[in-house]
Amino acid sequence: MVRTMLAAIALGLALAGQAVADPTTQDPARVPAGDYALDPRHASLLVKVPHMGGFSKFIIRFEKLAGGFTYDPANWSATQATITVDAASLRTNVPGFDKTLTGSSYLDVGKHPTITFAATKVEGEPAKGVVRGDLTFLGVTKPVDLDVVFNGVGPGLLGAGTRMGFSGSTRIKRSDFGLTTMSSVAGDDLDLAFEVEFVKK
C-alpha cells in the first residue's frame, strides 16, 4: 500500500514537472538577462554526408558539446555565443569506422581536438533568424551562417531555473576546410543540424 502511494506521488510529481517545463514564450525580449550555459545532456550535432553522389545521406553524430553566452533582452540581436564540439565524440554506429574518421587521415583529433563556432551577429525575426559567425574546423576558420529557430524559454524540470532551446541547420563544403579525403564516395556538401538547450547560471 505504501509502495503504491509512493509510486503515485512520484508519477504526480513527474507529470507536474512536465507541465511546468514547457516553453512559455518565443519572445527573446522576455528572456531573463544573465549568463547561460549549454546543457550537455540536451545538445547534439548531426552531420549528413552524401554517399556516392546522393544514394543516401550518411549520418555522423557528435555527442559532446559545450558553450554559453551572456544575454541582454534589450539587445538580443547582439548576442555572441561560442559552441565547442569535442571532435572525438563522433559516432557513426558502424563498427570500427569511428576510429577511422577520428584518425590522422580525416579529423585528426590528436591535432584538432575541437570544432568551434563563434557567433558574432544575430539577424531576422525574434523566433527565427540567422546566426552569423566563424567556424573553425581542422585549423581553418571560415564564416558560416546558421538558420536558427528559437524554440522558447521557460522553467526547468519541476519549475527549477530557466531553460531555453534552439534548433538549427546549415550547409558547408568540407573542401573549404581542407578535408578532401574519400571524395570519390563521399560528397563535398555537408548538411549540419543541431539541437541545443541552455540553462541560466
GINOR-V523443 format. One record per residue. N is the residue number from 1. RES is the residue in one small letter. PSI is psi in whole degrees, 0 to 359 (999 if undefined). Layout:
N;RES;PSI  N;RES;PSI
This chain:
1;m;312  2;v;320  3;r;320  4;t;317  5;m;318  6;l;320  7;a;320  8;a;319  9;i;316  10;a;318  11;l;318  12;g;318  13;l;320  14;a;315  15;l;321  16;a;320  17;g;320  18;q;321  19;a;321  20;v;357  21;a;359  22;d;148  23;p;140  24;t;339  25;t;153  26;q;12  27;d;111  28;p;339  29;a;345  30;r;6  31;v;130  32;p;138  33;a;154  34;g;190  35;d;135  36;y;139  37;a;143  38;l;135  39;d;106  40;p;341  41;r;344  42;h;55  43;a;132  44;s;154  45;l;126  46;l;136  47;v;127  48;k;122  49;v;123  50;p;133  51;h;122  52;m;57  53;g;359  54;g;18  55;f;325  56;s;179  57;k;118  58;f;133  59;i;128  60;i;134  61;r;132  62;f;126  63;e;348  64;k;111  65;l;153  66;a;161  67;g;185  68;g;181  69;f;164  70;t;132  71;y;135  72;d;108  73;p;338  74;a;346  75;n;50  76;w;330  77;s;346  78;a;7  79;t;131  80;q;130  81;a;153  82;t;127  83;i;130  84;t;131  85;v;130  86;d;109  87;a;332  88;a;352  89;s;12  90;l;136  91;r;134  92;t;346  93;n;19  94;v;115  95;p;124  96;g;342  97;f;331  98;d;315  99;k;323  100;t;313  101;l;331  102;t;357  103;g;180  104;s;339  105;s;349  106;y;261  107;l;339  108;d;61  109;v;339  110;g;325  111;k;327  112;h;78  113;p;343  114;t;156  115;i;128  116;t;137  117;f;124  118;a;109  119;a;138  120;t;343  121;k;144  122;v;130  123;e;157  124;g;197  125;e;159  126;p;318  127;a;354  128;k;130  129;g;202  130;v;130  131;v;118  132;r;143  133;g;192  134;d;129  135;l;126  136;t;117  137;f;126  138;l;34  139;g;2  140;v;134  141;t;127  142;k;149  143;p;137  144;v;140  145;d;129  146;l;130  147;d;118  148;v;139  149;v;127  150;f;110  151;n;344  152;g;172  153;v;150  154;g;184  155;p;156  156;g;190  157;l;133  158;l;24  159;g;9  160;a;129  161;g;191  162;t;134  163;r;141  164;m;153  165;g;151  166;f;148  167;s;147  168;g;173  169;s;161  170;t;174  171;r;134  172;i;162  173;k;124  174;r;333  175;s;334  176;d;337  177;f;13  178;g;9  179;l;99  180;t;2  181;t;143  182;m;31  183;s;342  184;s;338  185;v;345  186;a;130  187;g;164  188;d;328  189;d;122  190;l;124  191;d;123  192;l;135  193;a;135  194;f;151  195;e;123  196;v;150  197;e;145  198;f;149  199;v;145  200;k;132  201;k;999
